[in-house]
Amino acid sequence: MARKAKTVARKTKAAKATKKKTVKKTAPKAKKIARRPYSKADIKELRAHSKARTPVEKIAKLTKRTVGSLRQKAMKLGIGLGHQR
């Protein structure tokens, strides 16, 4: 009977020890969105690309802006980009 009690005690101590060693993993911090306003030169460039019918993905790479950002700005300016033509 004494042996059973000792093995149970050992198992619980081992379980407690493993619980202490676990480390909580935290999610990596998300990058803060850097919003850049459109300058007059950016708008002029966007109008030129629209007239030249440059693909939106290519404009996005050249201007280092997202496709969504370019589409939104073009919509506000009333010019067509991509599927809107």
C-alpha positions as a LaTeX table, in Angstrom:
\begin{tabular}{lrrr}
\hline
Residue & $x$ (\AA) & $y$ (\AA) & $z$ (\AA) \\
\hline
Met1 & 0.00 & 0.00 & 0.00 \\
Ala2 & 2.85 & 2.35 & 0.78 \\
Arg3 & 4.40 & 1.70 & $-2.61$ \\
Lys4 & 1.25 & 2.81 & $-4.41$ \\
Ala5 & 1.16 & 6.08 & $-2.54$ \\
Lys6 & 4.81 & 6.78 & $-3.43$ \\
Thr7 & 4.30 & 6.11 & $-7.15$ \\
Val8 & 1.23 & 8.34 & $-7.22$ \\
Ala9 & 3.19 & 11.08 & $-5.44$ \\
Arg10 & 6.05 & 10.73 & $-7.94$ \\
Lys11 & 3.68 & 11.00 & $-10.89$ \\
Thr12 & 2.07 & 14.15 & $-9.59$ \\
Lys13 & 5.44 & 15.76 & $-8.86$ \\
Ala14 & 6.61 & 14.94 & $-12.38$ \\
Ala15 & 3.42 & 16.39 & $-13.85$ \\
Lys16 & 3.83 & 19.59 & $-11.83$ \\
Ala17 & 7.46 & 19.91 & $-12.90$ \\
Thr18 & 6.56 & 19.66 & $-16.60$ \\
Lys19 & 3.86 & 22.30 & $-16.19$ \\
Lys20 & 6.37 & 24.77 & $-14.78$ \\
Lys21 & 8.74 & 24.32 & $-17.72$ \\
Thr22 & 6.19 & 25.27 & $-20.37$ \\
Val23 & 6.71 & 28.73 & $-21.78$ \\
Lys24 & 3.88 & 30.79 & $-23.18$ \\
Lys25 & 4.42 & 31.75 & $-26.79$ \\
Thr26 & 3.27 & 35.21 & $-27.68$ \\
Ala27 & 2.27 & 36.18 & $-31.18$ \\
Pro28 & 4.74 & 38.38 & $-33.04$ \\
Lys29 & 3.80 & 42.03 & $-33.10$ \\
Ala30 & 2.19 & 43.15 & $-36.32$ \\
Lys31 & 3.93 & 45.80 & $-38.37$ \\
Lys32 & 2.47 & 49.23 & $-38.03$ \\
Ile33 & 0.89 & 50.45 & $-41.25$ \\
Ala34 & 2.86 & 53.33 & $-42.72$ \\
Arg35 & 0.35 & 55.52 & $-44.52$ \\
Arg36 & 1.84 & 57.93 & $-47.01$ \\
Pro37 & $-0.24$ & 60.75 & $-48.42$ \\
Tyr38 & $-0.39$ & 61.16 & $-52.19$ \\
Ser39 & 1.66 & 64.10 & $-53.41$ \\
Lys40 & 0.84 & 66.09 & $-56.55$ \\
Ala41 & 3.62 & 64.22 & $-58.35$ \\
Asp42 & 2.10 & 60.86 & $-57.31$ \\
Ile43 & $-1.29$ & 61.89 & $-58.67$ \\
Lys44 & 0.27 & 63.10 & $-61.92$ \\
Glu45 & 2.10 & 59.78 & $-62.27$ \\
Leu46 & $-1.10$ & 57.83 & $-61.57$ \\
Arg47 & $-2.98$ & 59.78 & $-64.27$ \\
Ala48 & $-0.14$ & 59.10 & $-66.75$ \\
His49 & $-0.23$ & 55.36 & $-65.99$ \\
Ser50 & $-4.00$ & 55.35 & $-66.39$ \\
Lys51 & $-3.73$ & 57.00 & $-69.80$ \\
Ala52 & $-0.98$ & 54.57 & $-70.85$ \\
Arg53 & $-3.15$ & 51.64 & $-69.62$ \\
Thr54 & $-0.39$ & 50.25 & $-67.42$ \\
Pro55 & $-1.48$ & 47.17 & $-65.39$ \\
Val56 & $-2.32$ & 47.99 & $-61.78$ \\
Glu57 & 0.12 & 45.41 & $-60.40$ \\
Lys58 & 2.97 & 47.05 & $-62.28$ \\
Ile59 & 1.97 & 50.52 & $-61.01$ \\
Ala60 & 1.85 & 49.12 & $-57.47$ \\
Lys61 & 5.42 & 47.84 & $-57.71$ \\
Leu62 & 6.71 & 51.09 & $-59.22$ \\
Thr63 & 5.02 & 53.35 & $-56.66$ \\
Lys64 & 5.48 & 50.97 & $-53.69$ \\
Arg65 & 1.77 & 51.16 & $-52.87$ \\
Thr66 & $-0.87$ & 48.46 & $-52.65$ \\
Val67 & $-3.24$ & 47.68 & $-55.50$ \\
Gly68 & $-6.19$ & 48.57 & $-53.25$ \\
Ser69 & $-4.70$ & 51.94 & $-52.39$ \\
Leu70 & $-4.18$ & 52.77 & $-56.07$ \\
Arg71 & $-7.70$ & 51.70 & $-56.99$ \\
Gln72 & $-9.22$ & 53.79 & $-54.19$ \\
Lys73 & $-7.26$ & 56.88 & $-55.21$ \\
Ala74 & $-8.15$ & 56.41 & $-58.88$ \\
Met75 & $-11.82$ & 56.08 & $-57.97$ \\
Lys76 & $-11.69$ & 59.32 & $-55.95$ \\
Leu77 & $-9.97$ & 61.08 & $-58.84$ \\
Gly78 & $-12.47$ & 59.69 & $-61.32$ \\
Ile79 & $-9.93$ & 57.93 & $-63.51$ \\
Gly80 & $-10.02$ & 54.29 & $-64.62$ \\
Leu81 & $-7.56$ & 51.60 & $-63.59$ \\
Gly82 & $-7.60$ & 47.92 & $-64.40$ \\
His83 & $-11.08$ & 46.44 & $-64.68$ \\
Gln84 & $-12.82$ & 49.81 & $-64.43$ \\
Arg85 & $-12.07$ & 50.68 & $-68.07$ \\
\hline
\end{tabular}
